Amino acid sequence: MTISAPSGIISDDLLCELAQHVGTDQLLSSQDELLVYECDGYVVEKNVPDVVVFPQSAAEIQAVVKSCVRHGVPFVPRGAGTSLAGGCLPVGGGVMISLTRMKQILEINTRDRYAVVQPGLVNLHLTRALAGTGFHYAPDPSSQGACTIGGNVATNSGGPHTLKYGVTVNHVTGVEFVSPTGELVQIGGPCGCGDDLDLPGLFVGSEGTFGIVTKIWVKLTRNPESCRTMLAVFDSTDDTSQAISSIIGAGIVPAALEMMDQGIITALEEAFAFGFPLDAAAVLLIEVDGLDVALDQEAETIITLCKQSGAREVRLSQTEEERALLWKCRKQAFGAIGRLAPSYCTQDGVVPRTKLPQILKFIADVGERCNIRIVNVFHAGDGNLHPILLFDERDREQVRRVMDASDEILEMCIELGGSVTGEHGIGVEKISFMNRLFSEQDLDVMGDVRRVFNPDGICSPGKLLPTAGACGMEHIQREHPGRRAAM
Amino acid sequence: MSSNARNTVTVKNVRDIVDAVQSAGTDATSLTAARRVTGNVHQLDLSSMNAVVEYPARDMTITVEAGMTLKTLTCLLRSEGQQLPVDVADPEMTVGAFVASDPAGPRQYGYGTLRDYLIGIEAVDGLGRVFHAGGRVVKNVAGYDLCRLMVGSRGSLGILSQLTFKLKPVPEQFVIQQWQFAAELDVAASLDSLNKSAARPVVIDLDSPNGSTWSLNVGVEGPPNVCEWQIGQLACDMSNPTSTEVCAPDTTAAITYCGSGARRHLEAETVAVINSLPSQVPHVCRIVNEQGLSATCHAGNGVIAVQSNDSKPLPDHAVDQIESLLKDYGGHLRITKSDAVSRRRAGVFSAGLVAALDPHQVFV
């Protein structure tokens, strides 16, 4: 790594201080090296940071933050850069604090069901470390092979199995962080918050605007004894939605309930040749887990409900290999999209589960009206949609239509009583929707809450709230829709 | 909005709450929605705000006004085979007070606490601002999660006016089995085994009244054959029990047990509440019992209520001993008093949040 002459808002003095804090070999400042950090999984808005540092301890982060504060330079944390909403975009430039070197598992305590990890630990690595203990870390975003637990804390990540097990906030009991003024603070811990406010609950999902996470206490979950995985095939999306509603309404909480429509089925079949029926309108991937003694009855009930809702066929996985292939298809669905179009854009809206028929019909209508092909693969049990809009980004007219269609879909999610994001976060991508989702007073209160942690707006500016006034909080005009990786 | 001589302000809608808060700010008086009020404080009566705002049962969410009693809410949910699986100590308590006080009973082991179920709020802060957070869908990461902030905030940040919960189905059967022990080592070994039991208990409670006998109450749920299978597995997990008996044979009895369990932690006899690691529960119980006090524990979660029949407090040296133990792993000890509101041990950010949302100290 080489230290180049500082650019933009970074002075020579600050650059020297940063180099002293982390070492010259753990700092990037040349333009060609910085280019890698211009965006995350949300590739629409880009901005190159002025400097990237790679601290290895909380003390180094404190020193970096204090230098930034002293020089009035904004800073932003970054994990693996898999955010799908621009959560680690360095709005206004400044110092990017990459946490990838802080990836230790500090403690695993299965008796008391918790682990302590550093923020740069890859999500899947914790579950791998727990192999053979009978426990796992429940939140499982589809990017879990790459995303970090610190990043999961920032965005309150979900995943297919969060229908039963909950999202990140349900599994975090404590956080240590460097505050935007450079203090090292611990909130919560293995025994929770005691008599204090639930600050870890507030911190999770704050998208890096409350400080830089240095340590996380997470709950460990017992592995299910067994599971049953089913694939239900439907001739209409209405019937599919009805089946989802019936299953949830019957009081069954599957571990996962995922829907894939015909467009995705076609792409997956080409990629994996699983044997999906190409003439099906949609399929449901349903998994129940728990005590083996209970599962056959649950699976039987689900099969009956699916058939009553119009499923023409329900397949029950007979082997672990068959189950693994089904999940491979689901988790790699986005990888198969490349077979359908050169570019794609995914939204993350949520609707009440009973509103799925309406929103799916609306999405189809929007696609037709805007002349954009839209396919769907999503967490149906949560009502968390991921409509994928297919297009060619070289065609500016198509790009405009995709943006219009995306906005219409998210507007309809709000109208149906839902939200614009179920698991990706607001970031910079959906910031313009915040004042449609919340009132001015709601946002005022949230702004006050942010100022308690981040009084000068110097930490992760320009994220989550559409308020202006702090450094680097200039509004970003979207010019292109996002092209995304996986959910 | 109306008020009476006892300084009770009855509110019928969120606008009334705003008016009450703004009046209190102007008059430099204090306001609370709590039932027990001391001193020169105006009490807000939200009992008229008891409507169901929306109950899309098949979405398994419900939105209600904060003045609805838990008894009403429970009955309503039962009619759809659903529940808010947080144990109710006092059925007459309002939903808003329940959230503000965040009690957690025996089922927190299997179901978590209120923070896992509150998905949307409407509230009024100390400046009279009506604000919302979360929403009515079960998965939502838009904006700061002020819902979790309000859980257990004891009215220090605002008056809750409307709440949305996600719900769970009522299990087909819920039963609780009790095992008795005569040796601490056997209790500890049994608790260790339960942590990896083939069964999946939703309740693990321990009563340690005197340091010479212990009762372990373990709850399981599911279809009858699944409960029966689990009870069989649990029997294998127990180390040298002196006896066993059915503690709650059916769902009604089990829910009643859980309500009592939640209540016991709030009773006047409770002189301290300890948040420990689950593995340390027998050790902490021993310290408590050595002082002639009893301990009732949600052992699976490491929550211990120290109880005294004659209001005898936990002696200072025992407090020091327990705090020293808890300090090693980040546990908490809260000394409670039945005749006064205990003071919150707040960190700098909590104090900052209270100051931001209630700058004129309207709320007590």
Chai-1 contact restraints between the chains, C-beta under 6 A:
chainA,res_idxA,chainB,res_idxB,connection_type,confidence,min_distance_angstrom,max_distance_angstrom,comment,restraint_id
A,R111,B,N195,contact,1.0,0.0,6.0,A-B,restraint_1
A,R111,B,S279,contact,1.0,0.0,6.0,A-B,restraint_2
A,D112,B,L277,contact,1.0,0.0,6.0,A-B,restraint_3
A,D112,B,P278,contact,1.0,0.0,6.0,A-B,restraint_4
A,D112,B,S279,contact,1.0,0.0,6.0,A-B,restraint_5
A,G134,B,K196,contact,1.0,0.0,6.0,A-B,restraint_6
A,N156,B,V141,contact,1.0,0.0,6.0,A-B,restraint_7
A,N170,B,D116,contact,1.0,0.0,6.0,A-B,restraint_8
A,G189,B,G330,contact,1.0,0.0,6.0,A-B,restraint_9
A,P190,B,Y329,contact,1.0,0.0,6.0,A-B,restraint_10
A,P190,B,G330,contact,1.0,0.0,6.0,A-B,restraint_11
A,C191,B,N275,contact,1.0,0.0,6.0,A-B,restraint_12
A,C191,B,G330,contact,1.0,0.0,6.0,A-B,restraint_13
A,C191,B,G331,contact,1.0,0.0,6.0,A-B,restraint_14
A,C191,B,H332,contact,1.0,0.0,6.0,A-B,restraint_15
A,G192,B,N275,contact,1.0,0.0,6.0,A-B,restraint_16
A,G194,B,N275,contact,1.0,0.0,6.0,A-B,restraint_17
A,G194,B,H332,contact,1.0,0.0,6.0,A-B,restraint_18
A,D195,B,R334,contact,1.0,0.0,6.0,A-B,restraint_19
A,D195,B,R344,contact,1.0,0.0,6.0,A-B,restraint_20
A,D195,B,R345,contact,1.0,0.0,6.0,A-B,restraint_21
A,D196,B,A346,contact,1.0,0.0,6.0,A-B,restraint_22
A,D196,B,G347,contact,1.0,0.0,6.0,A-B,restraint_23
A,D196,B,S350,contact,1.0,0.0,6.0,A-B,restraint_24
A,L197,B,S153,contact,1.0,0.0,6.0,A-B,restraint_25
A,L197,B,S350,contact,1.0,0.0,6.0,A-B,restraint_26
A,D198,B,R115,contact,1.0,0.0,6.0,A-B,restraint_27
A,D198,B,R148,contact,1.0,0.0,6.0,A-B,restraint_28
A,D198,B,V151,contact,1.0,0.0,6.0,A-B,restraint_29
A,L199,B,F349,contact,1.0,0.0,6.0,A-B,restraint_30
A,G201,B,R115,contact,1.0,0.0,6.0,A-B,restraint_31
A,G201,B,R148,contact,1.0,0.0,6.0,A-B,restraint_32
A,L202,B,D145,contact,1.0,0.0,6.0,A-B,restraint_33
A,L202,B,L149,contact,1.0,0.0,6.0,A-B,restraint_34
A,G205,B,V141,contact,1.0,0.0,6.0,A-B,restraint_35
A,G205,B,D145,contact,1.0,0.0,6.0,A-B,restraint_36
A,S245,B,R58,contact,1.0,0.0,6.0,A-B,restraint_37
A,G249,B,R58,contact,1.0,0.0,6.0,A-B,restraint_38
A,G251,B,G81,contact,1.0,0.0,6.0,A-B,restraint_39
A,G251,B,P169,contact,1.0,0.0,6.0,A-B,restraint_40
A,V293,B,V226,contact,1.0,0.0,6.0,A-B,restraint_41
A,V293,B,W229,contact,1.0,0.0,6.0,A-B,restraint_42
A,A294,B,G222,contact,1.0,0.0,6.0,A-B,restraint_43
A,A294,B,V226,contact,1.0,0.0,6.0,A-B,restraint_44
A,V350,B,V137,contact,1.0,0.0,6.0,A-B,restraint_45
A,V350,B,K139,contact,1.0,0.0,6.0,A-B,restraint_46
A,V350,B,N140,contact,1.0,0.0,6.0,A-B,restraint_47
A,P352,B,P56,contact,1.0,0.0,6.0,A-B,restraint_48
A,P352,B,D59,contact,1.0,0.0,6.0,A-B,restraint_49
A,P352,B,V137,contact,1.0,0.0,6.0,A-B,restraint_50
A,R353,B,D59,contact,1.0,0.0,6.0,A-B,restraint_51
A,T354,B,P56,contact,1.0,0.0,6.0,A-B,restraint_52
A,T354,B,R58,contact,1.0,0.0,6.0,A-B,restraint_53
A,T354,B,D59,contact,1.0,0.0,6.0,A-B,restraint_54
A,D382,B,V138,contact,1.0,0.0,6.0,A-B,restraint_55
A,D382,B,K139,contact,1.0,0.0,6.0,A-B,restraint_56
A,G383,B,V137,contact,1.0,0.0,6.0,A-B,restraint_57
A,N384,B,K139,contact,1.0,0.0,6.0,A-B,restraint_58
A,G417,B,R136,contact,1.0,0.0,6.0,A-B,restraint_59
A,G418,B,V137,contact,1.0,0.0,6.0,A-B,restraint_60
A,S419,B,G135,contact,1.0,0.0,6.0,A-B,restraint_61
A,S419,B,V137,contact,1.0,0.0,6.0,A-B,restraint_62
A,S419,B,N140,contact,1.0,0.0,6.0,A-B,restraint_63
A,S419,B,A142,contact,1.0,0.0,6.0,A-B,restraint_64
A,V420,B,A142,contact,1.0,0.0,6.0,A-B,restraint_65
A,T421,B,V141,contact,1.0,0.0,6.0,A-B,restraint_66
A,T421,B,A142,contact,1.0,0.0,6.0,A-B,restraint_67
A,G422,B,K139,contact,1.0,0.0,6.0,A-B,restraint_68
A,G425,B,V141,contact,1.0,0.0,6.0,A-B,restraint_69
A,I426,B,A142,contact,1.0,0.0,6.0,A-B,restraint_70
A,L437,B,A142,contact,1.0,0.0,6.0,A-B,restraint_71
A,Q441,B,R129,contact,1.0,0.0,6.0,A-B,restraint_72
A,Q441,B,F131,contact,1.0,0.0,6.0,A-B,restraint_73
A,D442,B,F131,contact,1.0,0.0,6.0,A-B,restraint_74
A,D442,B,H132,contact,1.0,0.0,6.0,A-B,restraint_75
A,V445,B,F131,contact,1.0,0.0,6.0,A-B,restraint_76
A,M446,B,G143,contact,1.0,0.0,6.0,A-B,restraint_77
A,M446,B,Y144,contact,1.0,0.0,6.0,A-B,restraint_78
A,D448,B,A356,contact,1.0,0.0,6.0,A-B,restraint_79
A,V449,B,Y144,contact,1.0,0.0,6.0,A-B,restraint_80
A,V452,B,G352,contact,1.0,0.0,6.0,A-B,restraint_81
A,V452,B,L353,contact,1.0,0.0,6.0,A-B,restraint_82
A,V452,B,A356,contact,1.0,0.0,6.0,A-B,restraint_83
